[in-house]
Amino acid sequence: MLKTVARSRTVAAKLVAAGLGAASLALLATGAAAGEKWDMPMAYADSNFHTQNGKAFAEAVNIATGGELEIVVHGGGSLFKGNEIKRAVQTGQAPIGERLLSAHQNEDLLFGFDSVPFLATSFEDSEKLWKAARPTIEKVLDKQNLVLLYAVPWPPQGLYFKKEVNALGDMEGLKFRAYNSATARLAELAGMQPVQIEAAELSQALATGVAESFVSSGSTGYDRKVWEHLTHFYEVNAWLPRNYVMANKDAWESLDESTRNIVTGLAKLAELAGTTKSQQLTDWYMAQLAANGMAVQPAGDQLRKDLEGIGATMTEEWLGGTGDDGKAIIESFKAM
């Protein structure tokens, strides 16, 4: 299955390159027309693969629309902070933006479908879960004046600490950086103290002791050079959360049909390209953490057992809070 997906993404990438080449030649022949400009806030650093993927998507849109729609990416929370982006797009302060889907669990638990612990722990299962959840998520976003364009998973989530951890008892009282409701709940169930911290503020939080542990992918650890403050990374593959790119519905509907079709097509390719990049980088990030002195290893038997117990509790809570919609997503996923 994964080989088939990888082959399809390779073909897609070649088609994109060919299409953009043709579009570029057309622009050189006709000259770029001045068009509409969309500022696109993103929460993560310019070096992060999500931001790089967003920039490639924006450039493709600029070229393929002949300058009729120019998307300008603002990374690192420079235009709006991570927790401000969705609201900014909803209200039209920004016509397009990217945010972590599960960051909205406090609005609607359905947004946390990809942060149910140990439900989808591989890229293949993540794709299946997204296919099962996407129609429901699109409906929820539509009611919030938003149009879903694409979504890309992070590498599998693991646990970062500044000491060896073999069981839940070793976590007691630690200050744990949370980035959504699920991670805050994980901290509570593990006996830790959750502290809500955006990715852009993580380095400072670790340096000042505001946080001393967290759950995230190898990407976050590498981007923030957490080996300067932490010592251990445990591979638990808890979940693969997704970042998504959304557009303000009013701004979207103001575009002509041809432009919307171009953006929709390129969004599909951006999702494929971003997912492929995430998969390719997973082992590389682990190697970089190890190369910079961190102990990178699978969770021990007792720690995994303890975490799976927490996962079972959180799954029951999520299903209880999402009702029939949540149940339908899980049943559709498991039927694939």
N, C-alpha and C positions, 0 to 999 in steps of 0.2 A: 504493500500500500504506500509506504513512505517513498519507495523508489519511483512509483508511478507519479506521485505528487511532485517529487523533485524533477522528474523529466518534464512534466507539464509546465513547471515554473521556468525551466531552462528555455523551453520553446517560447513561453510567454515573454521572457526577457528579450529574446532575439527579435520577436515581433515588435516589441516596444521600440527597440533600437532602430529597426527598419522604419517604423512609422514616424518616429521623431526625426530621423534623418530626412525623410521626405518633407516633413513639415518645415524643417529648417531651410531646405532648399527653396521651398515656396516663399518663405519669409524673405530670403535674400533677393528673390526675384521681384517681390511686390512691395517690400518695405513693411516694417511692423507698424500697425495702426495703434494709436493711443486708445486704450480701453479702460475698463473698470479695474480698480485696484482693491484687493482684499488683503488686509493684514491678518496673519495667522499666528496667534500666540501658542507657544508650546512650553511645557514646564521643564523639560530636561535640557541638559547642556548641549551645545552645538556638536560636540563630539559623540554624543549618544546615538546609537543606531536608529532609534525612533525619530530623532530630529533630522538625522541625515536622510532617512527615508522620506520624511515630510518635505525636505528641501528638494529632493529628486522629483517628488510628485508635483510640487509647486512649479518647478522648472518645466516639467513636461506639459503642464496645463498652459503655462505662458507661451510655449512654442506651438503646441497643437491648436490653440485658439487664435494664433496669429496676433497675439497681443491684445485680443478683445477682453481677456480676463487675466490680470496679473496678480499672482498670489505671492506675498512677501512674508517669509517665515521669521518670527522673532522667538529665538530659543532661550532656554535658561530662565524662564519666568520674567523676562525683561519687559514685556509689555503688560502682562497680567500674571500674577502669581498663580501657581497651580490650582489652588482652591477658589480662584476667582474666574477661571477661564470659562467654565460651563455657563455661569450666570452672564458673563460678558457676551457670549454668543447668543444665548437665549434672548437677551434684551437688545441685541443689535449693536452693542458697543464694538464688537468684532464680528465680522460676517462668517468667520470660520475659525476653528481651533481644535486642539487635541487635549484630551484628558484621560486619566485612568478611569475605566468604566466603573470599577467597584468602589471608587471614591464617592459614589452617589448612593451607597447603600442606606445612608441615613434618610434619604428622600424616599427610596423604594427598594426594598430588599431584593427585588428581581435583578437589580444592577450587580448584585454580588454572586451571580450564578457561577462565575469563573473563579471564585474564591472559596468555594465549598471544599474544605480540606480532603485531599486524597480521592477526589471524584475523577478528575482528569489530570493525570500526572505525566503525560507524554505529549509530544506535539501532535501525534496522530489522534489521540483522544481529545486534545484541545480543539482540533479542527471539527471533530464530530459534535462536541458540546456547543461550539459556536454556531454550527449549522442548525442545531436544535433550538438554540436560544434566540438567534438573530431576528426572526419574525416578531417575536414578543418584544424584544428590546426596541425594534424600529417603531412599533406601535406606541410604546411608552414615550419615546423621544418625540414622536410626532405630536403628541398631546402637549409637549413642552416647547413647541415651536422650533424643533430641531430636526434636521435631516441627517441620518447616518450615512457617511461616505465609505469609510473602511475601518478595520480594526486589526491590530497586530499584537500577537502575544509576546510577553517577556519570556526569557528562558525560565526553566523550573525554579521555584522558590526554595531557598535553603535558609538555615539559621546561622547568624553571626554572633559570636561572643568574644569576650576578652579572657576567657579561661576555658578549661576543659569541662564539658557538660556530658554527663552520662545518663541522667534521669531528671524528671521534673523537679525533684528536690534541689538540684544544683542551680535551678533558675530562680528560686525563691527570692523575691524582693528586688530583682534586677529592674532597672529602668529601661523599658522596651519601646523603641520607636515604632509607632503605629502609623499606617498611611491610609487606613480605611476602617470600617466597623469590624470587619472580619479579623484584622490583625490586632485590633484593640481587644476583641473578645478572646482571641487566642492568648494574649498576654494575661488577661484576667483568670482564665481557666488554668494557666500554668503557674499562677501565683506571682506574676510579675506586675510592674507598674507601667501601664501604657501611657505614652506621651506622644501626642499628635505632632508630627514633624514632616514638612514637605521635603522632597528630595534635594532641592536647592539649598536647604538649611542643614542637611544631615552632617556634613563635615564639621561645621561649627558646633553642632549639638554633641558630637562624639568628643571633640576636643575639649569642651567645657564640662563634660560629665552629665549633661542634660539627658543623654541617652548612652547606654552602654551595651546594647544588644538590639538586634532587629531581625526580621525575616524579609528576604528579598532575593533577587537573582544575582548571579555573578556580575552582571552588567553594572548594577548599582555599586557593588563593592569595588569594581575596577574604576568606574568613573570618579568615585569619591576617595580613592586611595585609602580605604578603611584600614589597611594593614598598618597605617601610622598609629592606630589606636586600638585595634582589635587583633586577636590572635588565631581564632578558630572559625572555620566554616564547615557546617554539617550539611551534607547533601541529603535532603529529605523529600525533594520533589513534591512539595505540598500542593501546589497548584501552578497554573500558568496564567496570570492575570493579563488582561488586554488593555492597551491604549486604543482609543478610538478617535477618529477625526469626524467632526460634526460641522454642519453648516446651519446658519440661521435660516429658517424656512422662508421668511419673507425675502431675504437676499437671494436665496436659491430660486424662488419662483420668479424673481425679477429677471433672471437670466433667460435668454432665448433657448428654445428646445435644442438647437444644435450644440450650443455651449454646454448645456446640462448633459447631453449625451456624451460629449467628449470627456467631461469631468467624471461622469459615472464609469466610463470605460477605463480611464486612467486610475481611478480609485480601486477598481478590481485588481489591476496590475500592481498597484502600490501595496495592496494587502498581500498578494503573492510574494512580491519581492521582499517586503519587510519580514514576513514569516520565515522565508528561506534564510534571510540574514540572521534572524534570531537563532534559528537552529544551527547555523554554521558557527556562530560565535559562542555557543554554550560551552563546549569543551575548552575553547581558547580562553574564555574568562576564568575558568577553573585553573588553567595552567598559569595564568598571570597572577592570580591570588597566591598560588603556591610559590611561584618564582619570587614573589616579594615577601616571603617568609611566613605566610599563613599556613596553618595545618588544615588541609582540605581533605575531608574524609566522609564516608557514609555515616549516618547515625547508627549508634550501637543498638543492639536488640532491645534493651530496656527503654531507651529513649524513644525508639520508633514505636514500641508498644504503648508508651505513655501518650505520644502524640496522636496515634490512631484512636485512642480513647477520647481525646479532645475532639478529633475530627468527627467521630460518631455523634458526639453531643452537638456540635455546631451544625452538622447536617440536619439533625432532627429539628433544631431551632430554625434553620433557614426554611425548611419545608413547612414548618408550622406557621411561619410568618408570610409565606408567599402563596399558600393555598393551592388552588387548582392550577394556576399558571406555573408555579414552581414544579409541581408534580408532573405536569405535562412536559416540561423541559427535560426533567430527569428521565422520564419514561421514553421520550423520543430519543434521547442520547443513548440509553442502554439498549434500545432496539436496533441501533445501527451496527 
